[in-house]
Amino acid sequence: MREFRRLFLVAVASGTLAGLVLFGAQYFAVIPLIQTAEKFEAAHEAHSYHEEEWKPAEGWQRNGFTALATILTSIGFSAVLFGLLYLTGRRIDARTGVLWGLAGFVCFSLAPALGLPPEPPGVAVADLFDRQLWWAATVAATAIGLYLIAVRPGWSWT
């Protein structure tokens, strides 16, 4: 139980730190783009007659919910990452955690974005199922490749 508690605290602490860093990047790089797009959309949107749903107010409320969602998501990813790392039986230290975190970023974000970047609304793209299948195959191939490079450096097809 002591190991689980320690692993849980490490996942929460590292996920919180990663979430704060990610939110900082989003705050300066992504949120201004979203706000500009929403202004453009609101100017060209026809009036709708259905009841408007609740949404957070601009400013601290919206940024606070965005930060909270980003931090909680990062804690979830961190818990999965450290759970998998624990199952390997390797020693968990800062270096190993950073390397596994970078590998997770490469597998789940960087490699898929290189081949299938996000598309703006209104642009013709491939079918959703095909895009999801491509994403899953890219994640699996990248993970296998990183495993063969890092864990089994002497592997060979022959």
Residue pairs with C-beta under 8 A, 6 or more apart in sequence:
3 86
7 82
7 83
7 86
7 92
8 79
10 82
10 92
10 97
11 75
11 78
11 79
11 81
11 82
11 83
12 75
12 78
12 79
14 78
14 82
14 97
14 101
15 71
15 74
15 75
15 76
15 77
15 78
15 79
16 71
16 74
16 75
18 74
18 77
18 78
18 101
19 67
19 70
19 71
19 72
19 73
19 74
19 75
20 67
20 71
22 70
22 74
23 66
23 67
23 70
23 71
26 66
26 70
27 63
31 63
31 66
56 62
56 64
56 65
77 104
78 101
81 97
81 100
81 101
81 104
82 92
82 97
84 100
85 92
85 96
85 97
85 100
86 92
90 96
99 150
103 143
103 146
103 150
106 142
106 146
107 139
107 142
107 143
107 146
108 139
111 138
111 139
111 142
112 134
112 135
112 138
112 139
115 134
115 138
116 131
116 134
116 135
116 138
119 125
125 131
126 134
148 155
